[in-house]
Amino acid sequence: MNTVTELFGSMVFNDSVMRARLPKEVFKQVQSSINDGKRLDSNAATVVANAMKDWAIEKGATHFTHWFQPMTGITAEKHDSFISPVDGGRVIMEFSGKELIQGEPDASSFPSGGLRATFEARGYTAWDPSSYAFIKDGVLCIPTAFCSYGGEALDKKTPLLRSMEAINREGMRVIKLFGNEKVTSIKTTVGPEQEYFLIDRDIYEKRKDLIYTGRTLFGAKPPKGQELEDHYFGAIKPRVAAYMNELDEELWKVGVLAKTEHNEVAPGQHELAPIFTTTNIAADHNQLTMELMQRIARKHGMVCLLHEKPFAGVNGSGKHNNWSISTNTGVNLLEPGDTPYENAQFLLFLCAVIQAVDDYQDMLRLCVASAGNDHRLGANEAPPAVVSIFLGSELEAILSAIENDEPYGNKEKELIKVGAHVLPKFPKDSTDRNRTSPFAFTGNKFEFRMLGSAQSISGPNVVLNTVVAESLRQYADILENAENFEDALHNLIKDVIRKHKRIIFNGNGYDDAWIAEAEKRGLLNLKSTPDSVPCYLDPKNVELFTRHKVYSETEIRARYEIKLGNYCKVLHIEALTMLDMVWKDILPAVTAYSKSLTDTALSKKALSESIDCGFETVLAAKISSLTSAAVAKTRALEEAVMEVKGITDTLELARFYKDVVFAAMNELRIVVDELETHTAAEYWPYPTYGDILFSVK
């Protein structure tokens, strides 16, 4: 068996492989492309392609694909073999530089928000040399961007790369002002923690709602859920441990830095966390992680659920986006150091984030909006829909001292004494952790906790990179023209704190009092996807993304249409699934049970008038009443679904789905879930919540 060090990256065309297989000059060109964003010339690309092909064939690959991330939120691939015909009816294995650099999938069949009409099929994939090629299932996968014939971004990677260029450009202007002459670039880094559920495959295949929508549309609360808090960080069951072991090995092979795994709060819920890496690579790796999670689960007789809220009444699943900024010389720009009060560079970059989150809280809420995540945000395992920043008491005190021109007493780190002499004493962190905060500082990074588990991390990091780039642009404009840099810097930091401190909140985000307080502060409370998506078209947001060349106005409008359209489609599928389940399975089942109760009561009466039939009679009456209510609610949902056909405006349609269709779905669910609690298990047509949540033994 291979050791982990031998296994890791064994299926990746990484630096060590390229150094061994490429001429020195070509290897230098590739490194320059990766580190500095310089374009690779066609001759070098041909050499790289040939070396990549030889390596892949040695690893057993017969095909290659341009692996890209369309706006479906998942990855896409079209496989081409390496074979090329030669005389005599034989073939050779070839792979050209042109095939490496550019591919051509059908652009009209992917979501485009109007960027591509059905008859306009041409689109291009373009190699991203900053993300290593890898082998998956015997296919050489080449990470690429995806654009239209006119050059518009049809994917999630292109805007991400543009946003990384934007924060590098503006960040370097600021870095140079502090005399950092050795720094040639800055990059954002991300470590996305991934939550998920594992359930038994046989159970899953008996639930239409899980198959069609990824979540349960009906389900009464089981006698035991997560109340005892006995699953969180508990011993991992052997079946799950075997799954996690194989998942780690497969992720390590393709270079994913899978690090931490544990049980989460809800029964059947787990988490995997990787080590930080550069943002665009982290986005690629997270897409790979989700794909492998689902595929490997099936090999173990389980199904991995990535929906944000697969079960009502228990914790949903998020994706905590740990984000930071680093220089190419290895300096974390969000590292406070031992004396953050005296660390002006750290304070300025911290202020850039604070201002960015306050100025563009609408975009941060919007970038995590989806039909699935709307169920989760504001519940007791996720932050509220109101965006705020947690800094902790020390940083808040430092900012307050700066704002008020007061001295700050730098204290030595307090030691935590656990109370038993055998246990070590250790320094107390300067900040606690706040799991209710949407955007929390956690030592040397920010944890953006609002992302849903099924979501690509590209969109949120596009927003984070761009909004911080805008703050840095403004700071550079001020400081580059300052007569006295030190005075201008002090006044700038002080001014930012004064103007944007309203976004800082260190308390309990679940408290209703905070929502009222946030409103007083003028913070936004965009509760749903239809509430937040119109922010795309706000002039300040259009100006932001066009100024930094991250999105064109056309690309912004396309994403507006796609996000609203996806919301409507998800709710439409869910509504149709509910109708199918009720008419075909649930109503026939409860009717049969009601008949059984009535027949039992009649047969008892036939034997003797003195026999008590109260149980059967009362229960049959209760079920009959609930059945009538379910029929009425089902018809109301049908009518609501029919009404959508007359609505042509996408935003109006999304609001109708939220206000009318979703409301009708909830009303139907309440009645059906109560019916479940009164129906004998042998008659109920679907596995219950108890069956599902505790299905993996």
NUPA-40463 format. One record per residue: x, y, z of N, C-alpha, C in turn. Coordinates in steps of 0.1 Angstrom, whole numbers, plus 2048, in hexadecimal, padded with zeros to 3 digits. Layout:
XYZXYZXYZ/...
% end
This chain:
8087F480080080080080980C800/8058167F880D8237F780C82B804/81683280881583B81380E84780E/80984F81880285B81480B86580C/81786680F82086F80882286A7F9/82285D7F78238577E98158597E2/80A8587EA7FD8597E47FA8677E0/7FE8717E87F987E7E67FE8847D9/7F58897D07F988F7C47FD8857B9/7FB8787BC80086E7B27F986E7A5/7ED8747A57E58767987E5885794/7EF88C7977EF89B7947FC89E78C/7FA8A67828058AA77980A8B7780/8118B578B8158C07948248C5791/8298CE79A8368D37978418C9796/8408BF79F84B8B579F84B8AC793/83F8A978E83E8A27818438AA775/83E8B77758438C076A8528C376A/8578C47768668C677786D8BA772/8688AE77486F8A276F86D8A0760/8628A575A85E8A274C8608AD742/8618B97478618C573E86F8CA73D/8738CF7318808D77308808E373A/88C8E673F88C8F17498858FE745/88890273888290F73487390E734/86D90372F85F90172F85990073D/8608FA74685C8F975485B90775A/86590F75786691D75C85A925756/85692374A84B92A74483E92674B/83C91974E83091475583091A762/83B91B76A83B92077783892F777/83D93676D83A94476B82B946768/82593D76181793E75E80F93C76B/81393277380C92F77F80D93A789/81A93F78B81C949796819957792/81C95B78681A96978280F96B777/8099617737FD96276A80296575B/80E96275881396574A80E95A741/80B95E73580695572B81094B726/80D93E72481693471F816934710/8219357098219356FA81E9276F5/81A9276E881591B6E281F9106E1/82C9136DF8369096DE8389026EC/83890A6F683990470482D8FC707/8219007038158F97058168EB6FE/81B8EB6F381D8DE6EC8268D46F3/8318D96F983A8D17018338CC70D/82B8D57148248D172081A8C671D/8128C97128088BF70E80E8B170B/8198B070581F8A370282389C70F/82A8A471882E89E72482289A72D/8188A272D80C89F73480589272F/8058917227FF88571C80787871F/81487971E81C86D72181A869730/81A87373981887074780B86A749/80086F7437F386A7457F185C740/7F78597357F684C72F7FD842738/80984673D81083D74780883A753/7FF8437577F68417627E983A75E/7E88367527DC82E74D7D1836747/7D38437447C984B73E7C984972F/7BD8497297BB84771B7B4854715/7AE85C71D7A68677197AB874721/7A787F71B7A988C72279C894721/79B89E72A78F8A672A7938B4730/78C8BE72A78D8CB7307828CC73B/7878CD74877E8CC75477B8DA758/76E8DD75776A8EB75975E8EC762/75B8F87667508FB77074690476B/73C8FF76373290875E72990D769/71F91576671791B77070C912775/70E9057737058FB77A7098F9788/7158FD78C71A8FB7997218EE79B/7218E67917298D97917338DA785/73B8D07847468D077A7408C976D/7478CC7627438C67557508C074E/74E8B674675A8B073F7558A9732/75D8AA72875A8A371B76789B718/76688E717772885716776883707/7838867047898836F77948796F9/79686F6F17A18666F27AD86C6EC/7B98666F07C686B6EA7C88656DC/7C085C6D87C38556CB7C285E6BF/7CB85C6B67CB8636A97CF85869E/7C78586937C984D6897D6850681/7DD84567D7E88456747E683B669/7EF83B65F7EE8316547EE82365A/7E781A6527E780C6557DC80865F/7D38126617C780F66A7CC80E679/7D781567C7DC81568A7D9823690/7DC82469D7DB8316A47E78346AC/7EA8406AE7F48446B87ED84D6C3/7F484F6CE7EF8586D87F58666D7/7EC86F6D57F187D6D37E98876DC/7EF8926DF7E889D6E77F08A96E4/7EA8B36DD7F18BF6D87F08CA6E2/7F88D46E07F88E06E87EB8E76E7/7E58E76DA7D88EE6D87CD8E76E0/7CE8D96E07C38D26E87C48D46F7/7D18D76FB7D38DA7097CD8E870D/7D08F17047CC8FF7077BD902705/7B78FC6FB7A99006F77A18F46F4/7948F46F978A8EA6F577E8F16F1/7748E96EC7688F06E775C8E76EA/7568E96F77498E36FA73E8EB6F4/7328E66F57268EC6F07228F76FB/7229036F771F90E701710910703/70890D6FA6FA9106FB6F2907704/6F88FB7086F18F27106F48F471F/6FC8FE7236FF9017316F890E734/6F59107416EF91D7456F7928741/6F093273A6F893E7356F194B739/6E494A73E6DD9577416DB960735/6DA95A7296D896271D6E5965716/6F196171B6FD9647146FF95C707/6F89507076F89476FB6EA9436F8/6E69456EB6D99406E76DB9316E3/6D092A6E26D091B6DF6D89196D2/6D79216C86DD91F6BB6EC9236BB/6F092A6C66FE92F6C77069256CF/70B91B6C97119106D171F9116D5/7279196CE7359196D073991F6DD/7429186E474891D6F17569176F2/75E91D6FA76C9196FB77091670A/77890B70C77E90971878D90D717/7939147217A09187207A891372C/7B390D72A7BC9077347BF91173F/7BE90D74C7C29157577CF90F75C/7DB9147587E890D75C7EB90F76B/7E49187727E69197807E090E789/7D89067837D28FB78A7D68EE783/7DD8E578A7E38D97847D98D077E/7DD8CA7737D58BF76C7D68B3775/7CC8AA7747CC89E77D7C5893775/7C688777A7BF87B7747B487677D/7A887577879D87077F796865776/79485977C78D84F77479484C767/7A184C7667A884975A7A7854750/7A38607547A286B74A7AB87774F/7B387D7467BB8887497B289474A/7B089A7557A88A67577B08B3758/7AD8BC74F7B48C974D7AB8D4752/7AE8DA75E7A58E57627A58F0759/7998F575579890074B78D90A74F/78E91574978391F74977A91C73D/76E92273E76492073375E92D72F/75F93172275993D71E75293C711/74A94670D74294570174A94A6F5/7449496EA74A94D6DD74E95B6DE/7469636E57499726E67529756F2/75796B6F976096D70475A96F712/74D96E713746970720749963728/74A96573574D95A73E740952740/74094573D73593C73E73793374A/74193675274492C75D74793476A/74B92D77474E93378175D935783/76592F77B77393077D77993D777/77494176B77994D76577895A76E/76C95D77376B96877C773967789/77595A78D77E95879978C95C796/79195878A79F95C7877A096B785/79697177F79698077D79698778B/78E98179578E9887A279B9867A9/7A297B7A77AF9797AD7B99837A7/7B898679A7C09907947BD99E79A/7B09A179C7AC9AE7A27B29B07AF/7B19A67B87B69A87C67C59A87C6/7CB9A17BD7DA9A27BC7DE9B07B7/7D89B57AD7DB9C27A77DA9CD7B2/7CE9CE7B97CC9D87C27D49D67CF/7D59C97D37DD9C67DF7EC9C97DE/7F19C77D27FF9CA7D08029D97D1/7F89E17CD7FA9F07CE7FC9F37DD/7F49ED7E57F59F07F48019EA7FA/8049DE7F68109D77FB81D9DF7F9/81E9E57ED82A9EC7E982C9F97F2/8219FE7F6821A0A7FF828A0880C/8279FB81182E9F781D83C9F281B/8419F480F8509F180C8539E380A/8499DB80684B9CC80484F9CA7F6/85C9CD7F48619CC7E68639BE7E1/8649B47EA8669A67E585999F7E1/84E9A57E584199F7E283E9A27D3/83B9987CC83799A7BD8289977BB/8229907C481398D7C280D98A7CF/80098B7D07F89877DB7ED97E7D6/7E99747DE7DF96B7DA7D69687E6/7C99667E37C09627EE7C09537EF/7BF94E7FB7BF9407FE7B293C805/7AE9308037A192B8087A391D80D/79C91A81879A90C81D78B90A820/7849048167759028187728F5820/76C8F782C7678EB83475A8E682D/7598DA82B74E8D48247458CB82D/7398CF82F7308C68377278BE82D/7238B283271B8A982A71489F832/70989882D70388D83470688082C/70787583470786882E6FB860832/6F485A8296E885282C6E9845824/6E283B8296E382E8226DC82F814/6E382880A6DE8297FC6D18237FA/6CE8188016C18117FF6B681A804/6B882180F6AE82A8156AC83680B/6B783B8066B68477FD6AE8447F1/6AF8387EB6A88347DF6998327E1/6958327ED6868317F068083F7F3/68884A7F16838577F368485F7E6/6788617E06788697D367D8777D5/67A87D7E167E88B7E368E88C7E3/6948837EA6A38837EA6A98817DC/6A38787D56A88757C76A68817BE/69B8887BF6988937B569D8A07BA/69D8A27C76A08B07CC6AC8B17D5/6B18A67DA6BC8A67E36B98A97F2/6AC8AB7F46A78AE80269A8A7804/6968A581168989F81467F8AA814/6748A880C6698B180C65E8AF816/65E8A281B65589F82665E897831/65989783D66088F84765D895855/65788C85D65489086B66088F873/66189787E66C89688766D88988E/67988388E67A87689567B8778A4/67986D8AC67A86E8BA6888738BF/6928708B86A08748BB6A687B8AF/6AB8878B06B388D8A66C18908AA/6C489D8AC6D18A18B16D18A78BF/6C68A58C66C48AB8D36CF8A88DD/6D489C8DD6DE8988E76EC89C8E3/6ED8A28D76FA8A78D370589C8D4/7018908D170A8848D37118808C6/70D8868BB7148838AE72088C8AC/71F8988B072A8A28AD73789D8B2/74189B8AA74F8978AD74F8898B4/7448828B27438748B874C86B8B1/74D85E8B67548548AF74E8518A1/75785089775284F88A74F840887/74383D88273F82F880748829876/74A81C87775381486E75081685F/74381685C73F81784E743825848/74182F85174483D84D75383F84D/75A83985676983A85776F83484A/76A82884576F82283976D82B82D/76183282D75E83C822768847823/76A84D82F77385883078185482C/78684883079384482C79584381D/78B83E81678C83D80778B84B801/78385380778186180278E868803/79586780F7A286E8117AC869806/7AD85C8047B78577FB7B485C7ED/7A885C7E87A58607DB7A786F7D9/7A48777E47A78857E37B68887E3/7BD8817EB7CC8837EC7D28807DE/7CD8767D77D38727CA7D287E7C1/7C78867C17C58917B87C989E7BE/7D189D7C97D88A97CF7CF8B17D8/7C38AC7DC7BB8B47E57C08B27F3/7C28BD7FA7C88BD8087BE8BA813/7B78AE8117AD8AA81B7B48A8829/7AF8AF8337B78AF8407AE8AA84C/7A28B084E79B8AD85A78D8A7857/78989D85E77B89885C77589486A/76889686B762893878753893876/74C88D88073D88E88173989C883/72E8A087C7288AD87F71D8AC889/7158B688A70A8B68956FF8AD892/6F98AD8866EE8A48846F1896882/6E888D8856EB87E8826ED87D873/6F88758706FB87286270387E85B/70688886270D89485C71C894860/7248988567328978587398A4851/7468A585474D8B184E75B8AC849/75F8B283E76D8B18397738BF837/77F8C183D7868CE83B7938CC835/7978D482B7A48D38257AE8DE82A/7BA8DD8277C48E782A7C28F281F/7C68FE8237C590A81A7CD90880D/7C890E8027CF90F7F67CA91A7EE/7D191E7E37CD9297DB7BF9287D6/7B89337D67A99337D47A492B7C8/7AA92D7BC7A49267B17A79177B2/7B29147B87B59057BA7AC9007C4/7A99077CF7A09037D97929017D3/78E9097CA7819087C37808FB7BB/78B8F87B378C8EC7AC78B8E07B5/7938E07C07948D57CA7868D37D0/77F8DD7D47728DB7DA7688D57D1/7698D87C47608D27BA7638C37B9/7708C07B97758B27B97708AB7C6/7718B17D176E8AC7DE75F8A87DE/7568B17D97488AD7D97458A27D0/74B8A27C47498977BB74D8897C1/7598897C775E87C7CC7568787D8/7528827E074A87E7EC73D8767E8/73787B7DD72B8747D972D8677D2/7388667CA73B85A7C373F84F7CD/7488527D674E8487DF7438447E9/73A84C7ED72F8487F672783D7F0/72583D7E371D8337DC7248257DD/7328267DC73A81A7DC7388137EA/73581B7F4734816802725814806/71C8137FB70E8117FE70781C805/70C82980370783580970583F7FE/6FE84A8026FC8557FA700862801/70886A7FB70D8778017038827FD/6FD8888076F48938046FB8A1807/6FB8A97FC7028B67FE6F88C27FE/6EB8BF7FE6E18C97FF6E38D180C/6DF8DE80C6E18E68186D88E2824/6CC8DD8206C38DA82B6BB8CD827/6C18C28276BA8B68236AF8B182D/6B08B58396A68B18436A28BC84C/6958BE84D68F8C98556928C5864/6948CF86C6958CD87A6A38C987F/6AC8C68766BA8C387A6C38CC873/6D08CC8776D98D68716DB8D3862/6DC8DE85A6DF8DD84C6EE8DD84A/6F38DD83E7018DC83B7068E9834/7118EE8397178FA8337258F782D/72B90282973990182474090D829/74990C83374F91783975B91B831/75B92782B76592B822770933829/77B92D82D78593383578E93B82B/78F94882C7959508217A0959827/7AB95A8207B69638257BD968819/7C797181B7CF9778117DE976814/7E697180B7F496F80D7FC974802/80997880581297C7FB81A9707F6/8209727EA8289677E58359647ED/83896D7F784396B80083F96380D/83295F80D82D95781882795F824/82496C82281F97482D81097482C/8099708377FB9708387F797F83C/7F09868337ED9948367E2996840/7DB98B8447D198C84F7D698685C/7E498585D7EA9808697ED98C872/7E698D87E7E89998877F699A88D/7FC98E88F80998E8968079908A5/8129918AC8119928BB80C9A08BF/80E9AA8B68099B88BA8019BE8AF/7F59B98AD7ED9BE8A27EA9CD8A2/7EB9D38AE7E89E28AF7F39E98A8/7FF9E48A780B9EA8A180D9E5893/8059DC88E8079D68817FE9DD877/8039E88717FB9F18697F69EA85C/7FF9E28567FC9DB84A7F09D184C/7F19C98577E69C185B7D99C985D/7DA9D48647CE9DC8677C79E185A/7D09E58517CA9EA8447C39E083C/7C99D483B7C29C98347B69C483C/7B69C48497AA9C185179F9CB84E/7A39D884D7999E384A7939E183C/79C9DC8337979DA82578C9D0825/78D9C582D7839BB82E7769C0835/7789C884076D9CD8477659D683E/76C9DF8377659E982E75E9E1823/7659D781D75F9D08127529C8816/7529C28227469BB82673B9C4829/73E9D082F7339DA83172E9E0824/7379E481B7329EA80F72B9E1806/72E9D48067289CA7FD7229BE804/71C9C180F7159B781770A9B080E/7049B88056FA9B27FC7009A87F3/70C9AA7EE7129A07E57179947EC/71B9967F971F98A800713981804/7079878066FB97F8086F79797FB/6F79807F16F397B7E46FB9707DF/7089707E17119667DC70F9587E2/7089577ED70594A7F46F69477F3/6EF94F7EB6E094D7EA6DD9417E1/6D49387E56CE92D7DD6C29287E4/6BA9217DD6AE91B7E26B19127EE/6BC90A7ED6C09017F86C5909804/6CD9138026D391A80D6C9923814/6BE92780D6B492F8146AE927820/6AE91A81F6A891282A6B2913836/6BF9158346C991383E6CC920845/6CE92B83E6D29388446C893C84E/6CD94085A6C49448656C093986E/6C292C86A6BE9218736C992087D/6C89178876D19168926DE91088F/6E190D8836EF9088806F6910875/6F091B8726F59248676F493286B/6FC93B8656FB9498696ED94F864/6E995B8696DD9618646E0967856/6D596B84F6D79718426DD97F842/6DD98584E6E49928506F3990851/6FA99884870999684870F99F852/71899A85A7209A186472D99B865/7379A286C74499D86E74699B87D/74C98F88175198D88E76098F88E/76599789877399A8997799948A6/7719938B07769908BD77999C8C5/77B99A8D277C9A58DB7899AD8DA/7949A68D77A19AD8D77A19B68CA/79E9B18BF79E9B98B37949C58B3/7899C28B977F9CD8BA7849D88C3/78B9D48CE7919DE8D779C9E68D1/7A49DF8C87AE9E68C17A89F08B7/79E9EC8B07989F58A6792A018AE/78C9FE8B9785A098C1790A138C6/79CA0E8CA7A6A168CF7ACA1F8C4/7ADA1A8B87B1A218AC7A7A2C8A9/79BA288A8790A328A5790A3E8AE/792A3B8BB791A468C579FA4C8C9/7A9A488C17B7A4D8C47BBA4A8D3/7B8A3E8D77BBA3A8E57C6A308E5/7CEA2F8EF7D9A258F07D2A178F2/7D9A0D8ED7D49FF8EF7DF9F88F7/7DB9F39027E59EB90B7E69DD906/7F29DA9007F49CC8FB7F89C3906/7EF9BA9097F19B09147F79A390F/7FF99D9188049909157F8986914/7FB97C90C7F097190A7ED96A917/7E096991A7DC9629267DD953923/7E294C92E7E293E92D7D5938932/7D092E92B7C492792F7C891B939/7C391C9457C691194F7BA90894F/7BC8FB94C7B18F294B7AD8EC958/7B68ED9627B28E99707B88DB974/7C08D596C7C68C89707D58CA96D/7DE8C79777EC8CA9757F28C2969/7ED8B69677F28AE95C7F08B494E/7E68BD94D7E38C29407EB8CF93D/7EF8D19317F78DD92D7EF8EA92E/7F68F49317F19029307F3907922/7EA90E91C7EC91390E7E792190D/7EC9289037E89369027DA9388FD/7D39419037C59448FE7C594C8F2/7BD9488E87BC9508DB7B795E8DE/7BB9678D67B69758D87A89778D4/7A296D8CC79496E8C978E9608CB/7819608CF7799548D07749518C2/76D9468C07669438B37579468B5/75194B8AA74394E8AA73C94789F/73593B8A272F933897723939892/71E94489871194B89371595688A/721959888725964880726960871/72196886872396585A731966855/73996F85B74697385674F975862/75696B86675D96C87376D96B871/774974878782974879786969882/78F96087E7939548867A2953887/7A895E88A7B795D88D7C0963883/7BF95E8767C796486B7BF96285E/7B296185F7AA95F85379B963857/79396484D78596684F77D95984A/77495585376C94A85075E94E84B/75B94D83E74E951838745945839/73C945843734939847727938840/724940837716940831714937825/71F93282071E92A81471791D816/70F91880C70890C80D711900809/70E8F480E7178E980C7188E57FD/70E8E77F570E8E27E77148ED7DE/7178F87E371B9047DB72A9037D7/72C9087CA73A90A7C673F9167CE/74C9157D37529207DA75692B7D1/75692A7C475B9347BB7549417BC/7469417BC73E94D7BC7419557C8/74094F7D47439577E075195D7E1/75B9567DB76995B7DC76B9657D1/7639657C67649707BC75F97D7C3/75597C7CB7509887D275A98C7DC/75F9837E57689877EF77598E7E9/77A9877DF78698D7D978499B7D3/77899D7CD7769A97C67729B47CF/76A9B27DA7669BC7E37729C17EB/77B9B87EF7879BC7F67919C37EC/7929BF7E079A9C67D67959D57D5/7889D77D67839E57D57879ED7E1/7869E87ED78B9EF7F879A9F27F7/7A29E97F27B09EB7F07B39F57E6/7AB9F57DB7ACA007D17ABA0E7D6/7A0A0F7DE79EA1C7E47A9A207EE/7AEA177F57B9A1A7FF7C6A1E7F7/7C9A177EC7D5A1A7E47D4A287DE/7C8A2B7D97C6A397D37C9A437DD/7C5A417EA7C7A4B7F57D6A4C7F9/7DBA407FB7E9A408017F4A437F7/7F2A3F7EA7FCA427E07FEA517DE/7F3A597E17F4A677DF7F6A6F7EC/7F8A687F77F9A6F804807A75805/807A8180B813A8980E81BA82819/813A7D82481AA7682F813A69830/81AA5E82C814A5182C80FA4D83A/817A4F844813A4A852806A51857/806A5E8557FAA658597EDA61851/7EFA608447E4A5C83B7DFA4E83F/7E9A458427E5A378457DDA37852/7E2A3E85C7DBA3E8697CDA44867/7CBA4F8607BEA5585E7B5A4C856/7BBA4584C7B3A3C8447ADA3084C/7B6A2A8547B1A1F85D7A6A24866/7A9A2F86C79FA35876792A3886F/792A3D863786A4185C77EA35858/785A2A85377EA1E850777A1885C/77EA17867778A1287376BA19877/76CA27876761A2F87A755A2D871/757A2C86474DA2B85A746A1D859/74EA1285D749A0585A7489FC866/74AA018727499F987E73B9F3880/7319F88797239F387B7229E4877/72C9E086E72B9D28697319C8873/7389CD87D73E9C48877359C1892/7339B489472A9AF89F7309A28A5/7339A28B27399978B872F98E8C0/7229928C071998B8C871297F8C1/70797B8C76FF96F8C26F79738B6/6FB96E8AA6F397089E6E696A89D/6E39608A66D69598A66CC9618AE/6D096B8B66C79738BF6BE97C8B6/6B197C8B96A89858B26AC9938B4/6B19968C06B59A48C36C09A98B9/6C99A08B46D39A48AA6CC9A889D/6C29A18996BC9A588C6B69B388D/6B09B68986AA9C389B6B69CD89B/6C19CA8A26CC9D38A36D29D5895/6D39CB88D6D99CC8806D19D6877/6C49D58796BB9DE8716BE9ED875/6C09EF8826C39FC8876D0A01881/6DA9F88806E79FC87A6E69FE86B/6DB9FA8656DA9FC8576DF9F084F/6E19E58556E69D984E6DA9D2847/6DD9CB83C6D39C58346CF9B883A/6C29B48376BD9A783B6B69A182F/6BE99B8266B899581A6B698781D/6A99838206A69768256A696B81B/6A496E80F6A29638056AA9667F8/6AA95C7EF6B195E7E26AA9697DA/69D9697D86969747D16989827D7/69B9827E469D98F7EA6AB9947E7/6B598B7E56C398F7E46C79917D5/6C29897CC6C79887BE6C79967B7/6BC99E7B96BC9AB7B26C89B47B5/6CF9B17C06DB9B97C46E69B77B9/6E59AD7B16EF9AC7A66EF9B879D/6E39BE79B6E19C97916E29D6798/6E59D77A56E79E47AC6F39EB7A5/6F19F87A16FC9FF79A7099FE7A1/70A9FF7AE7179FE7B571E9F17B3/7169E67B271B9D97B07209D67A2/7189DB79871C9DB78A7299E2788/72A9EE78E7369F678D7429EF793/7409E879F74A9E17A67519D779C/7489CE79774D9C278F7539C7782/74D9D177C7529D576F75F9DD770/7609E577B76C9EC77D7789E377F/7769D87867819CF7887829C477E/77A9C577377A9BC7687789AD76C/76F9AB77676C99E77B760999773/7569A177274A99E7697479AA761/7439A875573D9B274C72E9B4751/7289BF74D71A9C17517129B674B/7159B173F70E9A673870F999741/71B99774571D98B74E71698B75B/71599776170D99976D6FF99676B/6F999C7606EB99975D6E898B75A/6F19847546F09767526EF96E75F/6F89717686F896A7756EB96E77D/6E697977C6D997D7826CE97477D/6CE9727706C396976A6C595B76E/6D195676E6D49487716D1945780/6D494E7896D294B7976C394B79A/6BB9557956AD9557966A6949790/6AB9467836A593A77C6A892D783/6B392B7896B691F7906AD91E79D/6AB9297A46A29297AF6949247AC/68F92A7A168292679C681917798/68B91379168B90578D68C8FB799/6948FE7A36958F67AF6888F57B6/6819007B86749007BF66A8F97B6/66A8FA7A96618F47A06628E47A1/66F8E07A16718D17A266C8CC7B0/66F8D47BA66B8CF7C765C8CF7C8/6558D97C36468D97C36408CD7BC/6468CA7B06418BF7A86448B27AF/64F8B17B66528A57BD6498A27C9/6458AD7D063B8AC7DB62E8A77D5/62A8AD7CA61D8A87C561D89A7C1/6288967BB62A8887B762987E7C3/6308827CD63187A7D96238797E0/61C8847E160F8847E860587C7E0/60387F7D35F98797CB5FB86A7C9/6088667C660A8587C360E84F7CE/6138547D961784C7E461184F7F2/61185B7F660D85E8045FE85D805/5F68637FD5E78637FE5E28547FC/5E784D7F35E383E7F25E68377FF/5F283A8045F68328105ED83581C/5EB84281F5E384682B5D4842829/5D084281C5C283D8195C182E81D/5CB8278195CB81881C5CB81682B/5D381E8325D481C8405C6820847/5C082B8425B382F8475A9824845/5A981E8395A08138365A2807840/5AF8048425B27F984B5AD7FC859/5AE80885E5A980C86B59980A86B/59380F86158480E86058080085F/5867F88575837EA8565847E3863/58F7E686A5927E08785867E3881/5837F08815787F488A56B7ED887/5687EC87A55B7E687655B7D7879/5677D08775687C287B5667C0889/56C7C989256A7C88A055B7C98A4/5557D389E5467D58A153E7C989D/5427C389253B7B788D53B7AC897/5477AB89E5487A18A85407A38B4/5407B08B85397B48C45387C38C5/52C7C88C952A7D68CA5317DC8D6/5357D38DF53B7D88EB54A7DA8EA/5507D68DF55E7D78DD5627E68DA/56C7EB8E15707F98E05787FB8D3/5738038CA5798068BD57E8158BD/58081A8C95838298CA59082C8C3/59B8248C55A88278BF5A68288B0/5A181D8AA5A081D89B597828896/58C82B89D582835898588843899/58E8468A55948538A65A085689D/5A884C89B5B484D8925B084E884/5A68468805A184787259B85586F/59485A87958E868877599872876/5A487187E5AF87A87E5B6879870/5B886D86B5BF86B85F5B6871853/5A986E8545A087384A5A0882849/5A18898555A18978555AE89D84F/5B98968535C689B84E5C789883F/5C288D83A5C288982C5BA894824/5AF8988295A78A28225AF8AF821/5B68B382C5BE8BF82D5CA8BD823/5D08B18225DB8AF8195D78B080A/5CB8AB8075C68AC7FA5C48BB7F6/5BE8C38005BC8D17FD5C98D97FB/5D38D58035E08DC8025E78D87F6/5E58CB7F15EC8C77E55E68CE7D9/5D98CF7D95D28D77CE5D68E57CE/5D88EB7DA5DD8F97DA5EB8FA7D4/5F48F07D76018F17D16008EF7C2/5F88E67BE5F68E47AF5F28F17A8/5E98F87AE5E49057A95EF90F7A8/5F790F7B36039197B460D9167A9/6109097A661990579C61490978E/60790778C60190B77F60291A77D/60192278760193078560F936780/61992E78262793377E62893576F/61F92D76862092E75961D93B753/61694475A61395175561D95C759/62795876063196276463E96175C/64196C75564D96C74C659973752/65797D75B66398476166997B76B/67697976A67D96F77267D973781/67F98078567E984793670982798/666986791658984795655976797/65A96D78E65895F78F65F95979C/66B95E79F6729597AB66A95D7B7/6659697B765E96E7C36519667C5/64A9627BA63E95A7BA64194C7C0/64C9477BC65093A7C165293A7D0/6599457D465C9477E364F9497EB/6479527E663B9577EE62F94E7ED/62E9477E16219407DF6249317DF/62D92C7D663091E7D46369187E0/64191F7E56489197F163F91A7FD/6369247FE62D92480A623919809/61E9167FD61590A7FB61C8FD7FE/6298FC7FA6308F07FD6318EE80D/6348F98146358F88226288F4829/61D8F98246108F682A60D8E7827/6108E281C60E8D48196178CB821/6238CF82362C8C782B6278C683A/6228D083F61D8D084D6138C584F/6098C58465FE8BB8476048AD845/60C8AB83A61189D83761A898842/6228A184862B89C85362389885F/61789F86260F89A86D60888D869/60488B85C5FF87F85860987385B/61587685862086B85A620867869/61E87087261F86C880613864885/60886487D5FC85C8815FA84F878/60384D86F60284286560B83686A/60682A86A60E81E86D61A81D864/62681986A632819862631810856/6298058576287FC84C621802840/61980C84261281383761981F832/62182683A62883283563182E82A/63083581E637831812646834812/64B83C81B65984081A66183D827/66E83B82667683B83267584883A/67484784767285385067F85A853/67E86585968B86C85D693863866/68D85C86F69585387869C849870/69584386669B83985D6A783F855/6A684B8516B08518486BC855850/6BA85D85B6C48648626CD859869/6C784E86D6CF8448746D183886C/6D183A85E6D282E8556E0828854/6EA8308566F882B8556FC826863/6FD81986470081387170F813873/
% end
